[in-house]
């Protein structure tokens, strides 16, 4: 029989493994787009929504993207719902956050789930493994600075 401390450590390890499995399964159900592929899609003008911290969006964001608020909060989900309300359900939509490592992001999954519930059929999440700085801006992918928000067409 394990001592209480070792048993606790084993339980924590098991919970972490289960959580990692759930995150991998959730990511597998999402349609993802890699940064380089996203750059090639910019000319097609998909509707792009930033669903993370406003301070990140205001500093730099993907050209043509619209700030939709923190999708991990009810008011952010309402803002996203309003932002996409007039879009056709077959419109290509890409959401992104980039506030933290992909497996810790609290914003992408709720945004994806909301758009799926609303009936949008061509929604992808920009896969940002580490954060926007490392995975988008440092490699030199297109960026805009400032607070300019563009309505989705």
Secondary structure, 3 states (H helix, E strand, C coil): CCCHHHHHHHHHHHHHHHHHHHHHHHHHHCCEEEHHHHHHHHHHCCEEEECCCHHHHHHCECCCCEECCCCCCHHHHHHHHHHHCCCCCCCCEEEECCCCCHHHCCCHHHHHHHHHHCCCCCEEEEECCCCHHHHHHCCCCCCECCCCCCCCC
